[in-house]
Amino acid sequence: MRPSFPIAEESFIIYAAKQLKAAGIPSPALDARLLLAYILKLPMEKIISGDFSLNETQKEEYRKLILRRKNREPVSHIIGIREFWGMEFKVTKDTLDPRPDSETLIETALHYFPLYCHSSAGGDPYSRVEEIHNRPSQPVVMDSRLRGNDTLRELRILDLGTGTGCLLLSLLKEFPHSSGFAVDISAAALIVAKENSVKHGLCERAKFISGCWGEGLAEKFDLIVSNPPYIKKSELESLAPEVAFHEPEIALDGGDDGLACYRQIMPDIARLLKPDGIALLEIGQGQDLENIIKENNLSLLSKHNDLAGITRCLALKLQ
C-alpha cells in the first residue's frame, strides 16, 4: 500500500517523516529530507528552509521512494551515493556502504605519513590530524625517518577488499605523491570502485585487481589498509535490516568468531609490507587480534578510536 500524502506541499516532509518513524526508521526526518533533495536535485539548505515546490510527477516519485525506505532499503542504495571523507561514492547492492567508523583509518594514515599530506592540509603538516591525539587511545609511535624526510618519494598503497574504493581513493586524494592497488574478490564491486576512481579523477593512480586478498601480488607497499568482514556468522541475522538484507554477505561474514578474514589476510600483509611500512586494519568492537598478529611476525604499533570512543583501527608493522 503506497503512502498517501496531504495536498499541502509544506506538509510533505513532516508527513513522510511520520510514516518513516512509524515504520521504525532510525532517522526519519533526515531520511525524508535526503530523499526529497534527491528527487528535486536541490541542496539540503533549500529543503530545510522550505524553498521548493513539487509537480505531480515528483510527488509520485517521492511516494515511491518513501515506500522503499519504509521497507528498510538504505537511503544510500535508493539515491546511489554515500559520503565518505568529504567525497561522494557510488554504492550498490554489491558493495559495503562506506561508514564514518572507517574514516579512522584515513586519519591514522595521515598521522603516520604527515609529510605526504596534500598542501590543502595547511602549513603545519601535523595540524590535520591533531584531533587524533585528543582521543583516548594508545599513543602513536611515529617513524622518525618519516618525520625527517624532506624529499617526498612516491607512497605506494594497497587496499585489500576495496569495495567502493573509498579507502584507497580517499588516501590518494590526501596523498598527491601516491598511487596504489585495490583488490576485491567481487567483480561487481570492482566495477563500482573503478567508476568512483573516474568520478574523482584518480583513475590514473589507482589500479584495480580481481583477487583474494594479496594472492599473486609481489610488490612491497608503504601502506596497506583493509576493512575486512568481521561480523560473527551467528550475528548476521541480528543486524539492522538495512545491512542484513541489502549489503553483500561476503563483505560482512567474518566466520564463526569474526576473525576468519584476519587469519587469511595477515600473512599477505607480512609478505607485502615494506620494512618501514605500516598496515592499518579496521576491527570490530572488542575484537582481539594479538595472537594472529604475533603468529605472522607483525607488531602492534598503536590502537585508534572512532568518534564513539571504540577501538576501530590497529596500526601494525613488521617485527
Secondary structure, 3 states (H helix, E strand, C coil): CCCCCCCCHHHHHHHHHHHHHHCCCCCHHHHHHHHHHHHHCCCHHHHHHCCCCCCHHHHHHHHHHHHHHHCCCCHHHHHCEEEECCEEEECCCCCCCCCHHHHHHHHHHHHHCHHHCCHHHCCCCCHHHHHHHCCCCCCCCCCHHHHCCCCCCCEEEEEECCCCCHHHHHHHHHCCCEEEEEEECCHHHHHHHHHHHHHCCCCCCEEEEECCCCCCCCCCEEEEEECCCCECHHHHHHCCHHHHCCCCHHHCECCCCCCHHHHHHHHHHHHHEEEEEEEEEECCCCCCCHHHHHHCCEEEEEEEECCCCCEEEEEEEEC
